[in-house]
Amino acid sequence: WALDNLHHYHYLIFPSINSVKYFFHRFSERKKDIRELRNICLGAIGENTINELSRRLLRIDLPSPQAGIEDFFKMLQIKGVKGKRILIPGCKESKGQISDFIKKIGNEVIIVDTYRITDEKIDAQKLRKALISPEIDLVIFTSPASVRNFHSLTKGEPWEKIVRKLKIATVGSLTAKEAINAGLKPTIIPKRFTISCLISEIINKFAKITERSEESESLSQHLISP
């Protein structure tokens, strides 16, 4: 229904790169005309989402390079977006926070499920074996769904105690919040919520640890030298 009545909406907000891809996949399947979007303001959360829309030669009225929705919410408030009908292509799992906030500031929100997040089947035994391996220095989570999936496989003792000692990296604030709710303690959260920034942050963090370790080893050798 939403695709057939795009003229009803003032804003079309894409919360992720997947929301762009699957929206336009449906758009193409229905043989829709891109000119139907000419009177709709477009919003995008995250650099990858912005790039995906730009690749389609679409102008973005509300770009939020940070993948955290908090920055996008601030933008909506500053712009005074109120009393509007807003369409958000997304998935069932992502409805909560973004929809609640936009409604709270006085807008009508329709979220259409353009795709679904499904949990990949993981061998719990292999995962638990990996967690007690000395080769594991860091666990990386790139989405709230990955945290929930991990948590479901590591419930109960002794795994909860082991998991609490792990070094954790997350790609964004929502993923970090999900990790904290699961009893984890994220130590690496990049300022810009993209995978490339997360990787850079991890490299920098471990480079500093290695540097301190080498300095400590050098000092130790110096102290015990005859």
SULJO-V148691 format. One record per residue. RES is the residue in one letter. PHI is phi in degrees with one decimal (999 if undefined). NEAR is the number of other ideal C-beta (glycine too) atoms within 10 Angstrom. D_CENTER is the distance of its C-alpha to the mean C-alpha in whole Angstrom. Layout:
BEGIN
<<RES,PHI,NEAR,D_CENTER> <RES,PHI,NEAR,D_CENTER>>
END
This chain:
BEGIN
<<W,999,7,28> <A,-60.2,17,25> <L,-65.9,16,26> <D,-84.6,10,29> <N,-133.5,11,29> <L,-61.5,17,27> <H,-66.8,9,30> <H,-77.5,13,29> <Y,-106.0,20,26> <H,-89.6,15,25> <Y,-131.2,20,22> <L,-126.8,22,19> <I,-112.4,27,16> <F,-105.4,28,13> <P,-84.9,24,9> <S,-159.0,21,8> <I,-63.0,19,10> <N,-64.9,19,11> <S,-63.8,25,12> <V,-68.4,24,15> <K,-59.2,16,16> <Y,-77.3,19,17> <F,-62.8,21,18> <F,-75.7,19,21> <H,-65.3,12,22> <R,-65.2,16,23> <F,-57.8,18,24> <S,-69.0,10,26> <E,-58.4,9,27> <R,-84.7,9,29> <K,55.9,6,31> <K,-81.4,15,29> <D,-103.8,9,30> <I,-59.5,12,28> <R,-67.7,7,30> <E,-68.2,14,29> <L,-93.8,17,26> <R,-62.9,8,29> <N,-103.5,10,29> <I,-107.3,18,25> <C,-79.9,18,23> <L,-103.0,18,20> <G,-122.8,25,16> <A,-144.4,28,13> <I,-109.9,28,10> <G,101.5,26,9> <E,-59.6,20,11> <N,-63.8,19,11> <T,-66.6,25,11> <I,-60.9,21,14> <N,-63.5,13,16> <E,-66.7,20,16> <L,-70.8,20,17> <S,-63.2,13,20> <R,-61.5,9,21> <R,-92.4,9,22> <L,62.8,7,24> <L,-103.3,18,23> <R,-85.9,10,23> <I,-104.0,15,20> <D,-82.0,14,21> <L,-125.9,18,18> <P,-88.3,18,16> <S,-126.7,24,13> <P,-57.3,17,12> <Q,-68.9,20,10> <A,-78.7,26,6> <G,-76.8,20,7> <I,-74.0,21,9> <E,-60.3,14,12> <D,-66.1,15,13> <F,-67.5,24,13> <F,-60.7,18,15> <K,-60.3,12,18> <M,-62.5,16,18> <L,-60.7,21,19> <Q,-67.5,12,22> <I,-62.9,8,23> <K,-76.0,12,24> <G,70.0,9,25> <V,-74.8,20,24> <K,-151.3,11,26> <G,70.6,10,28> <K,-110.7,16,26> <R,-97.7,13,25> <I,-122.1,23,21> <L,-105.8,22,20> <I,-126.0,24,16> <P,-76.3,26,16> <G,-166.3,22,13> <C,-129.3,20,13> <K,-56.2,11,15> <E,-71.6,15,12> <S,-106.0,23,10> <K,-68.1,14,14> <G,-47.6,10,14> <Q,-63.4,14,13> <I,-65.1,21,13> <S,-66.1,17,16> <D,-60.6,10,18> <F,-67.1,17,17> <I,-64.1,24,18> <K,-67.8,12,21> <K,-61.3,10,22> <I,-89.9,14,23> <G,99.4,11,25> <N,-121.2,18,24> <E,-94.0,14,24> <V,-121.7,19,21> <I,-121.0,15,21> <I,-109.9,22,18> <V,-106.4,16,19> <D,-79.4,13,17> <T,-94.6,22,17> <Y,-157.5,19,16> <R,-127.7,9,15> <I,-95.1,16,13> <T,-115.5,10,16> <D,-74.1,11,16> <E,-71.3,8,17> <K,-73.6,7,21> <I,-119.8,12,21> <D,-72.8,10,24> <A,-59.2,12,24> <Q,-64.3,9,27> <K,-65.2,10,26> <L,-62.1,14,23> <R,-65.7,15,25> <K,-64.4,10,27> <A,-66.0,12,25> <L,-64.9,17,24> <I,-96.9,10,27> <S,-79.3,7,28> <P,-68.8,5,28> <E,-79.9,5,27> <I,-87.4,11,23> <D,-100.5,10,22> <L,-157.4,13,18> <V,-113.6,19,16> <I,-110.5,16,12> <F,-117.0,24,9> <T,-108.7,14,6> <S,-161.9,18,5> <P,-58.4,21,7> <A,-62.8,18,9> <S,-66.8,20,10> <V,-66.5,25,11> <R,-61.4,17,13> <N,-64.1,19,15> <F,-61.1,20,16> <H,-62.7,17,17> <S,-65.9,12,19> <L,-95.6,16,21> <T,-126.2,19,22> <K,-76.6,11,23> <G,85.2,7,27> <E,-82.4,7,29> <P,-88.5,9,29> <W,-66.8,16,26> <E,-62.6,13,24> <K,-67.9,10,26> <I,-65.9,13,25> <V,-62.5,20,21> <R,-63.7,12,22> <K,-91.7,8,23> <L,-73.8,15,21> <K,-82.1,18,19> <I,-122.6,23,15> <A,-123.4,22,12> <T,-130.6,28,9> <V,-87.2,26,6> <G,-161.7,26,5> <S,-67.6,17,8> <L,-67.2,20,7> <T,-66.6,26,6> <A,-62.5,23,9> <K,-63.1,15,11> <E,-63.8,22,11> <A,-64.6,24,12> <I,-62.9,14,15> <N,-62.5,12,16> <A,-89.0,20,16> <G,89.0,13,19> <L,-96.0,22,17> <K,-125.5,13,17> <P,-63.2,19,14> <T,-108.9,12,16> <I,-127.4,18,14> <I,-135.2,19,11> <P,-65.6,20,12> <K,-67.8,8,13> <R,-105.3,17,11> <F,-85.3,25,7> <T,-129.1,17,8> <I,-62.4,14,9> <S,-62.5,11,13> <C,-69.7,18,13> <L,-63.0,22,11> <I,-61.8,14,14> <S,-61.3,13,17> <E,-64.3,17,16> <I,-65.2,17,17> <I,-60.3,10,20> <N,-62.7,12,21> <K,-63.0,15,21> <F,-75.1,14,23> <A,-65.0,10,25> <K,-67.2,10,26> <I,-63.3,12,27> <T,-63.5,10,29> <E,-63.2,10,31> <R,-65.4,10,31> <S,-64.5,10,32> <E,-67.1,10,35> <E,-64.6,10,36> <S,-65.2,10,37> <E,-65.4,10,39> <S,-64.2,10,41> <L,-65.4,10,42> <S,-62.1,10,43> <Q,-63.9,9,45> <H,-66.6,8,46> <L,-70.3,7,47> <I,-94.8,7,49> <S,-70.7,6,51> <P,-70.9,2,54>>
END
